[in-house]
């Protein structure tokens, strides 16, 4: 519905993003080794992931340059939403669906995925989901079970944690959430993606086999 706002906590679905059988190459660096255990990100890469989680628009070079499949069996099970070193990625029906919606200043950033030889490119296409859209819409005082994580003493900016298992109406937003992009992040609320009613409805109708863990926000 156009006058609805939905919250997705899909990023907390560990099983959806664990051991996908792919590894990455960052710009100016070698390919990551073909194993599930991952080393810590370099400081610049880590900061890019933090910026991404706040819904800031990233440049192409801020994402990984490419990826390759080292475990074809696991990769064959990957759905239209997956992750690569802290960034959401999309393919297939979900990617085509998102192209029809307002993604604000963000959008879909295409990148290559190769076979084990790191030369033969998979057909794809594959995209990073570049959020690039923020809305100051979350209302912690009107929300239920939200927990304050941190407050910047100089700026007064607060970071809140959502309920562990939110229900419809637990997360309150202002009416301003109805304007603008269909997909966004409020940097005040940790680990949450917001979606418009039409985008939520389209994802549900597409029957992607992905549990987005949707709950309806309460508009104040």
VENFEN-V429044 format. One record per pair of residues at least 24 apart in sequence whose ideal C-beta (glycine too) atoms are under 7 Angstrom apart, sorted by the first residue. I is the first residue (numbers start at 1). J is the second residue. If there is no record, write none. Layout:
i	j
I	J
I	J
//
This chain:
i	j
1	197
2	197
2	198
3	178
3	197
4	197
4	216
5	173
5	177
5	178
5	194
5	196
5	197
5	217
5	219
6	195
6	197
6	200
6	214
6	216
6	217
7	166
7	171
7	192
7	194
7	215
7	217
8	193
8	195
8	212
8	213
8	214
9	162
9	166
9	191
9	192
9	213
10	193
10	212
10	213
11	191
11	193
12	191
13	211
13	213
16	210
17	82
17	83
19	74
20	74
20	75
20	78
20	82
21	69
21	70
21	71
21	72
21	74
21	75
22	67
22	68
22	69
22	75
22	84
22	113
23	67
23	68
23	70
24	64
24	67
24	84
24	85
25	64
25	65
25	66
26	64
26	65
27	61
27	65
31	68
31	118
34	70
41	85
49	86
52	86
52	87
52	131
54	185
54	187
55	131
55	133
55	134
55	184
55	185
55	187
57	105
57	106
57	130
57	132
58	130
60	109
63	87
63	109
63	111
63	128
64	111
66	111
66	112
66	113
66	114
67	113
68	113
68	114
68	115
68	116
68	118
69	113
69	115
69	116
70	116
79	208
79	209
79	210
80	208
80	210
81	210
87	128
88	129
89	126
89	127
89	128
89	129
90	127
90	129
91	124
91	126
91	127
93	206
93	208
94	208
95	127
97	202
97	203
97	206
101	182
101	183
101	199
102	181
102	182
103	132
103	133
103	181
103	183
104	132
104	133
104	180
104	181
104	184
105	132
105	133
106	130
106	131
106	132
106	133
107	132
131	184
131	185
133	181
133	183
133	184
134	184
134	185
134	186
134	187
135	176
135	177
135	180
135	184
135	186
135	194
136	186
137	173
137	174
137	176
137	177
137	186
138	173
138	186
138	188
138	189
139	172
139	173
139	174
139	220
142	172
142	220
143	170
143	171
143	172
144	170
145	170
149	190
158	188
159	188
159	190
160	188
160	189
160	190
161	190
162	189
162	190
162	191
162	192
166	215
167	215
168	215
168	216
169	216
169	218
170	215
171	217
171	218
172	217
172	218
172	220
173	217
173	219
174	220
175	219
177	219
//
